[in-house]
Amino acid sequence: MAASAPMPHGTGFPAEGRCGYYVEKKKRFCRMVVAAGKRFCGEHAGAAEEENARKRILCPLDPKHTVYEDQLAKHLKKCNSREKPKPDFFIQDINAGLKDETEIPEKLV
């Protein structure tokens, strides 16, 4: 008989350096990397460790990720989902044409 391939990390235990949170829906452990000395990734730290007094909440700009409640103000300044300022030269609908066919511009540039 041929030698069987090694079994992947199934439901027994998480891979080394990976999150220990078991995702029931996917029937596997979370594969995100954990910080040194931690057991869970940042996303599952609040859900799995009750001894942590810090509370994670959904980001108000993008509910696809969470942030610590005490760091919300700092996060809102650097979140990639925030509305970015428009450049000075940007004019909304500049090439959209006339809104009404009967409208004639008074001053041509």
Backbone as CSV, one residue per row, in Angstrom:
resi,resn,N_x,N_y,N_z,CA_x,CA_y,CA_z,C_x,C_y,C_z
1,MET,0.828,-1.175,0.000,0.000,0.000,0.000,0.877,1.243,0.000
2,ALA,0.351,2.297,-0.603,1.075,3.563,-0.642,0.904,4.283,0.688
3,ALA,1.928,5.045,1.033,1.859,5.811,2.284,0.822,6.925,2.154
4,SER,0.030,7.093,3.185,-1.003,8.132,3.125,-0.394,9.494,3.427
5,ALA,-1.003,10.513,2.863,-0.534,11.882,3.090,-0.822,12.290,4.522
6,PRO,0.001,13.157,5.104,-0.272,13.586,6.478,-1.595,14.321,6.568
7,MET,-2.292,14.083,7.667,-3.600,14.704,7.871,-3.426,16.196,8.136
8,PRO,-4.253,17.043,7.516,-4.188,18.478,7.825,-4.746,18.735,9.215
9,HIS,-4.458,19.921,9.729,-4.966,20.291,11.051,-6.477,20.400,10.964
10,GLY,-7.177,19.364,11.279,-8.637,19.355,11.215,-9.229,19.993,12.452
11,THR,-10.093,19.276,13.098,-10.762,19.823,14.274,-9.991,19.544,15.546
12,GLY,-8.852,18.844,15.478,-8.115,18.483,16.677,-7.501,19.662,17.392
13,PHE,-6.718,20.474,16.710,-6.049,21.605,17.336,-5.648,22.598,16.247
14,PRO,-5.485,23.869,16.594,-5.102,24.865,15.590,-3.630,24.735,15.213
15,ALA,-3.273,25.223,14.046,-1.888,25.214,13.616,-1.078,26.151,14.507
16,GLU,0.202,25.909,14.597,1.071,26.729,15.443,1.083,28.182,14.966
17,GLY,0.915,29.105,15.899,0.925,30.527,15.570,-0.373,31.029,14.961
18,ARG,-1.395,30.194,14.954,-2.694,30.568,14.396,-3.739,30.674,15.502
19,CYS,-4.838,31.327,15.197,-5.905,31.574,16.161,-6.524,30.261,16.645
20,GLY,-6.852,30.209,17.927,-7.443,29.014,18.526,-8.956,29.020,18.529
21,TYR,-9.590,29.990,17.853,-11.047,30.080,17.824,-11.594,29.094,16.791
22,TYR,-12.535,28.249,17.202,-13.133,27.276,16.296,-14.346,27.906,15.608
23,VAL,-14.296,27.987,14.287,-15.388,28.558,13.498,-16.344,27.411,13.159
24,GLU,-17.459,27.376,13.853,-18.407,26.266,13.712,-18.960,26.167,12.295
25,LYS,-19.257,27.318,11.698,-19.848,27.335,10.358,-18.923,26.684,9.331
26,LYS,-17.612,26.901,9.483,-16.641,26.352,8.534,-16.062,25.022,9.007
27,LYS,-16.391,24.660,10.247,-15.913,23.420,10.845,-14.390,23.320,10.831
28,ARG,-13.747,24.445,11.222,-12.295,24.490,11.310,-11.892,25.647,12.223
29,PHE,-10.613,25.681,12.563,-10.101,26.788,13.364,-9.833,27.984,12.465
30,CYS,-9.910,29.166,13.075,-9.583,30.402,12.365,-8.114,30.335,11.953
31,ARG,-7.806,30.830,10.773,-6.434,30.727,10.263,-5.647,32.031,10.368
32,MET,-6.184,33.017,11.073,-5.468,34.281,11.208,-4.295,34.127,12.167
33,VAL,-3.236,34.903,11.936,-2.033,34.854,12.755,-2.294,35.586,14.072
34,VAL,-1.735,35.058,15.153,-1.893,35.676,16.467,-0.619,36.415,16.856
35,ALA,-0.740,37.373,17.761,0.419,38.093,18.280,1.211,37.168,19.204
36,ALA,2.451,37.520,19.438,3.309,36.702,20.297,2.707,36.609,21.698
37,GLY,2.603,35.392,22.204,2.069,35.166,23.537,0.552,35.156,23.628
38,LYS,-0.148,35.332,22.535,-1.608,35.345,22.525,-2.131,34.017,21.997
39,ARG,-3.387,33.737,22.311,-4.020,32.499,21.862,-4.991,32.746,20.703
40,PHE,-5.563,33.973,20.665,-6.557,34.293,19.651,-6.131,35.503,18.830
41,CYS,-6.642,35.609,17.612,-6.387,36.766,16.759,-7.176,37.962,17.278
42,GLY,-6.937,39.127,16.735,-7.627,40.331,17.183,-9.122,40.267,16.992
43,GLU,-9.577,39.588,15.979,-11.012,39.504,15.691,-11.736,38.640,16.715
44,HIS,-11.089,37.588,17.197,-11.747,36.655,18.104,-11.294,36.807,19.551
45,ALA,-10.441,37.764,19.845,-9.941,37.927,21.209,-11.075,38.231,22.183
46,GLY,-12.002,39.102,21.802,-13.109,39.452,22.690,-14.142,38.354,22.803
47,ALA,-14.362,37.605,21.743,-15.384,36.557,21.748,-14.941,35.336,22.542
48,ALA,-13.649,35.102,22.621,-13.189,33.871,23.229,-12.563,34.057,24.611
49,GLU,-12.012,35.221,24.887,-11.345,35.435,26.168,-12.151,36.405,27.016
50,GLU,-12.762,35.898,28.066,-13.576,36.731,28.930,-12.725,37.538,29.904
51,GLU,-11.469,37.119,30.164,-10.654,37.837,31.133,-10.191,39.193,30.603
52,ASN,-10.328,39.423,29.325,-9.939,40.698,28.744,-11.036,41.725,29.033
53,ALA,-10.692,42.820,29.719,-11.684,43.819,30.119,-12.031,44.767,28.976
54,ARG,-11.225,44.827,27.931,-11.476,45.735,26.820,-12.585,45.168,25.937
55,LYS,-13.471,46.040,25.490,-14.620,45.619,24.685,-14.394,46.013,23.231
56,ARG,-14.669,45.088,22.313,-14.568,45.359,20.887,-15.960,45.668,20.353
57,ILE,-16.040,46.688,19.492,-17.305,47.085,18.872,-17.118,47.140,17.369
58,LEU,-18.223,47.132,16.627,-18.157,47.250,15.179,-17.721,48.652,14.788
59,CYS,-16.923,48.759,13.755,-16.501,50.061,13.251,-17.722,50.753,12.658
60,PRO,-18.001,52.015,13.037,-19.175,52.704,12.486,-19.042,53.035,11.009
61,LEU,-17.821,53.086,10.490,-17.623,53.389,9.073,-17.743,52.148,8.196
62,ASP,-17.333,51.004,8.727,-17.376,49.750,7.982,-17.603,48.605,8.963
63,PRO,-18.823,48.091,9.074,-19.103,47.045,10.073,-18.494,45.679,9.748
64,LYS,-17.637,45.608,8.743,-16.987,44.336,8.433,-15.817,44.052,9.365
65,HIS,-15.394,45.046,10.156,-14.317,44.814,11.103,-14.643,45.472,12.442
66,THR,-13.901,45.075,13.472,-14.148,45.575,14.819,-12.950,46.362,15.321
67,VAL,-13.185,47.121,16.390,-12.140,47.952,16.983,-12.411,48.018,18.487
68,TYR,-11.340,48.209,19.281,-11.535,48.367,20.712,-12.285,49.666,20.967
69,GLU,-13.223,49.622,21.902,-14.069,50.775,22.190,-13.247,51.975,22.660
70,ASP,-12.201,51.723,23.448,-11.387,52.827,23.946,-10.455,53.414,22.889
71,GLN,-10.306,52.757,21.752,-9.462,53.261,20.672,-10.277,53.715,19.462
72,LEU,-11.571,53.917,19.636,-12.439,54.257,18.512,-12.053,55.593,17.878
73,ALA,-11.795,56.615,18.671,-11.460,57.933,18.124,-10.197,57.861,17.268
74,LYS,-9.192,57.152,17.737,-7.946,57.006,16.979,-8.188,56.215,15.692
75,HIS,-9.006,55.180,15.796,-9.293,54.334,14.631,-10.035,55.107,13.544
76,LEU,-10.976,55.957,13.934,-11.768,56.698,12.949,-10.904,57.635,12.113
77,LYS,-9.785,58.085,12.660,-8.884,58.968,11.918,-8.101,58.226,10.848
78,LYS,-7.851,56.936,11.055,-7.002,56.198,10.116,-7.709,55.061,9.376
79,CYS,-8.998,54.861,9.644,-9.743,53.770,9.005,-9.784,53.983,7.496
80,ASN,-9.498,52.963,6.744,-9.495,53.062,5.283,-10.893,53.243,4.706
81,SER,-11.918,53.017,5.487,-13.289,53.150,5.008,-13.844,54.566,5.182
82,ARG,-13.062,55.481,5.730,-13.551,56.849,5.931,-13.617,57.575,4.591
83,GLU,-14.456,58.599,4.532,-14.581,59.390,3.321,-13.338,60.260,3.190
84,LYS,-12.677,60.155,2.071,-11.450,60.909,1.841,-11.788,62.289,1.284
85,PRO,-11.011,63.311,1.621,-11.293,64.649,1.092,-11.053,64.700,-0.418
86,LYS,-11.892,65.431,-1.107,-11.766,65.572,-2.559,-10.652,66.567,-2.870
87,PRO,-9.926,66.380,-3.966,-8.896,67.345,-4.352,-9.529,68.695,-4.710
88,ASP,-8.720,69.757,-4.640,-9.219,71.103,-4.910,-9.780,71.249,-6.320
89,PHE,-9.222,70.516,-7.259,-9.640,70.656,-8.648,-10.880,69.841,-8.990
90,PHE,-11.397,69.049,-8.068,-12.555,68.193,-8.327,-13.843,69.011,-8.309
91,ILE,-14.642,68.866,-9.362,-15.962,69.487,-9.433,-16.957,68.383,-9.772
92,GLN,-17.942,68.187,-8.904,-18.925,67.112,-9.080,-19.690,67.280,-10.395
93,ASP,-19.830,66.229,-11.174,-20.591,66.162,-12.427,-20.151,67.200,-13.457
94,ILE,-18.864,67.469,-13.553,-18.370,68.468,-14.503,-18.580,68.012,-15.953
95,ASN,-18.506,66.750,-16.218,-18.661,66.229,-17.574,-20.008,65.551,-17.794
96,ALA,-20.969,65.800,-16.929,-22.254,65.123,-17.015,-23.162,65.724,-18.087
97,GLY,-22.840,66.897,-18.583,-23.686,67.542,-19.581,-24.729,68.403,-18.905
98,LEU,-25.622,68.957,-19.718,-26.670,69.827,-19.188,-27.727,68.989,-18.468
99,LYS,-28.252,69.497,-17.384,-29.283,68.783,-16.643,-30.599,68.812,-17.417
100,ASP,-30.850,69.903,-18.109,-32.075,70.073,-18.875,-31.660,70.544,-20.264
101,GLU,-32.277,70.024,-21.301,-31.886,70.388,-22.651,-32.145,71.859,-22.955
102,THR,-33.100,72.456,-22.277,-33.411,73.863,-22.518,-32.482,74.796,-21.759
103,GLU,-31.699,74.222,-20.849,-30.786,75.053,-20.062,-29.593,75.456,-20.922
104,ILE,-29.311,76.732,-21.004,-28.198,77.231,-21.773,-27.250,77.924,-20.796
105,PRO,-25.981,77.575,-20.835,-25.052,78.219,-19.900,-24.926,79.703,-20.230
106,GLU,-24.938,80.534,-19.184,-24.840,81.975,-19.362,-23.417,82.387,-19.683
107,LYS,-22.487,81.708,-19.104,-21.108,82.108,-19.303,-20.300,80.866,-19.696
108,LEU,-19.643,80.945,-20.826,-18.796,79.857,-21.273,-17.368,80.119,-20.810
109,VAL,-16.716,79.096,-20.372,-15.348,79.250,-19.873,-14.367,79.016,-20.980
